[in-house]
Amino acid sequence: MVHSMPNGCAIETKSMPPSSATNEHQPLVLGPSTLGANISSQFMWPDHEKPCSDVPELVIPAIDMGVVSSGDPLAVSKAAELVNKACKQHGFFLVVNHGVDAGVLDKALEDMDLFFGLEHCEKQKAQRKVGESYGYANSFIGRFSSKLPWKETLSCRYSPDVENIVEKYLVSVMGEDLRHFGRLYQEYCEAMNKLSLRIMELIGISLGLEQANYFTDFFQDNDSILRLNYYPTCPKPDSTLGTGPHADPTSLTILHQDQVGGLQVLVDEKWHSVTPIPGAFVVNIGDTFMALTNGIYKSCLHRAVVNNQTVRKSIAFFMCPRMDKVVSPPPGLVNLHEHPRLYPDFTWEILLGFTQKRYRSDVQTLDAFTCWVQQEESNKKSPA
């Protein structure tokens, strides 16, 4: 349904279907029963959204974090310039020489099998509830009723202010047998948190902020998300997607992926592939950070394709602000004539709830959210 907004914009609300848990007869599950020669129509995507057989490679800059950490003004300036250009165009860049232990990275991908290799009933112990952003999800069955993604995910909350939060959560839902599993991803999150804050400092420099550590301070007490993505082989990879086209509603994404490949980014109305590079992280801007920069840096539509030969695995760390922190651009990024305010003030908690309960994330999420916020404010002002 499309609602007209007071300011003239329109938003199509995308109602979430009831949980498939209410269907006690034949619940759909992505697993051995769906890996035959055919796939359910619920996994089929419209022709105009189906993956292309041949896409060009996206050339994105590789930022050497070691050089940045050296403090060499010229090297830092050059890196900041590369980040600025990439984030204004599509919001994607690589980071290399980042200092994260290679052994931890390898084990983080390898040990995903300890969870995703379990029987479905065991994975269900961590079942993600409709409207929540943490836990196990089997193709988001129950949240969506069509265009289902061909993947399984396990998501955990991370906050530097809560001791061993990832380890404790995984033990609480899966038991002591997976404590070592939880400890590994706790360590992984701590490394990602440190790296994210270093990247935020470079982004502050790239935007020419007087206070270069503005974003580092803003995200110091972040409330972030770790997501393990597991893409099984698919008998009809040309008919479905591992992850549908979307822009991340979060702030900054750091993606660690295996060498199988599957990430694609929409640039200039054409899909481009991002080839995995050993030891490199793919970093991209999310909607919340786009709002925080007053639209100067862009979140970009991206998706994941699957194949019929090899399982693909990736790990995404989504840096997000503290839930109740107001997202508002620094004064240096707002100018009445050149850069007027594009988005209202909001908190991450409100935007997260919007994407979990009201709207399926896509390239228009932030605009739809802005319209919804304005509608809510208008309703509050209207007499009862």
C-alpha positions, 0 to 999 in steps of 0.5 A: 500500500502507498501512503501519501506524506504531508511533505509530498513524498510517498512510501510503500509500506511492505507488510511483514508476513506472519511467522511460518511457525504458524504453519505446522503442516509443511514448514519451508526450510532451506536444507537437504529437502530443498537441495534437489533439482528444483527449488521452491517458487518462494526462492525464485526472483523476478526476471528483472532481478535475477543474476546476470551470467557475466558482469564486469569487475568493480575496481575499488581502492585498497587502503593500506591501514599500515601506512595510515597508522604510520602517521605520514601526513602525505600517505594519510592524505592520499588514503583519505582522498581515495576513501573520499572518492570511493564513498562519494561514488558508491561507498565501497573500498578495501582495507589491507595491511590491517593488523588483524591476525590471519589465524583468527580470520581463517579460523573464523571462516572455518569454524562456521561449519561447527554451527551450520553443519548441525542438524536443523533442530539444533540450529533452531535453539538460536532461532531468530524471532520475527522483529529481532536482529539477533539469532539464527535465520533460515532464509528469513522464512517467516519474515518474508513470504517471497523472493527468499534469499538462498542462505542461512545466517547467525547474528550476534549483538556486540557491544564493547561495553558488555563483557564477553557479550558474544560468547555469553549469548552463544553459550546461553542458546547453544550450550557449553559445547560451543563455548570455544565457538563463542570465544572465537567470535568474541575475539573476532568482534573485538578485532573488528571494533578496533579496526572500525574505529581506525577506519572511522578516523580516516573517514573523518579526515577524508571529509575534512572535519576539524575534529578528525576523531569526531566519528571515532568518538561517536562510535566509541560506545557502539552497539553493533552486529556480527553476522555469519552468512552461509550460502549452500550450493544451489541447483538453480543459481540463475533463478535465485539470490543469496542476498537480494538487492539492498543497502545496509541500514547500518553505519559501516560494514566490514566484510570478510569472505572466502575465495568463492566470490558472489558479492555484486555492487550496482554502480551506474545502473549496472551490476559489478562483481567484487573479486575476493582478495586474500587478506583484504576486507571489503568495507562499505557505507550504510544508510545510517552513516549516509545520514550522519554525513548528510548524504555526502557519502553514499550507501549503495545497492549490493547483493550476493549471488550463489552457485551450484558447485561450492558453498560460500561463507562470509562474515559481516561486522556491522558497526552501529551507534549506541541504540539511543544515540541521536544520529545527526551530522556534524555542523561542518557537513551542513550548509544551508545553501550547498548542503542543507539537511537531508534527513531528520534526527533519529536513533539507530534503535528506531531505524533498526525497528523500522527495517525489522518490522515495517520495511524490507531494506532496499535502495530506498530505505532511508528515504522511506524511513524519512517519510515515515518519521515525518508522518509519525511527527505529523500524527503527533501534532494532529489533534486527536 
